[in-house]
């Protein structure tokens, strides 16, 4: 789990940082600090995220974010070729 995957999981579930934090029994400030890459995701929090949202949903989001990253890279490469 990384900050980008955590943020995508939160956003795709339509949750604010506050709502996400409550579901995980942590503070909103902790979620914010992780999302701005100030703190890493602890093993405890990582486990809690998998318990709360399920490995299947996390894997689907992981795959989607990977596809979106590739699409962005391909689009940027296409723009470079046009220049």
C-alpha positions, 0 to 999 in steps of 0.5 A, spaced: 500 500 500 502 506 498 499 513 499 497 514 492 493 507 492 490 509 499 488 516 496 485 512 490 481 507 495 478 513 499 476 517 493 473 511 489 469 510 495 467 517 496 470 518 502 472 524 505 479 524 509 475 524 516 470 519 513 476 514 511 479 516 518 473 514 522 472 507 518 479 506 520 479 508 527 485 513 526 485 521 526 484 525 519 490 528 521 494 522 520 490 520 513 492 527 511 500 526 513 500 520 509 497 523 503 502 529 503 507 523 503 510 526 510 509 519 514 509 512 511 503 507 512 504 503 518 503 495 518 498 496 522 494 501 518 495 497 512 492 491 515 486 495 518 485 498 510 485 491 508 480 489 513 476 494 512 475 495 504 478 488 502 483 485 498 479 484 492 477 492 492 484 494 493 487 489 487 481 492 483 483 499 484 491 497 484 490 495 477 486 501 475 491 506 477 496 502 474 492 502 467 491 510 468 498 511 469 500 507 463 495 511 459 497 518 462 505 516 460 502 514 453 498 520 452 504 524 454 509 520 449 504 522 444 504 529 445 512 529 445 512 526 438 507 531 435 512 537 438 
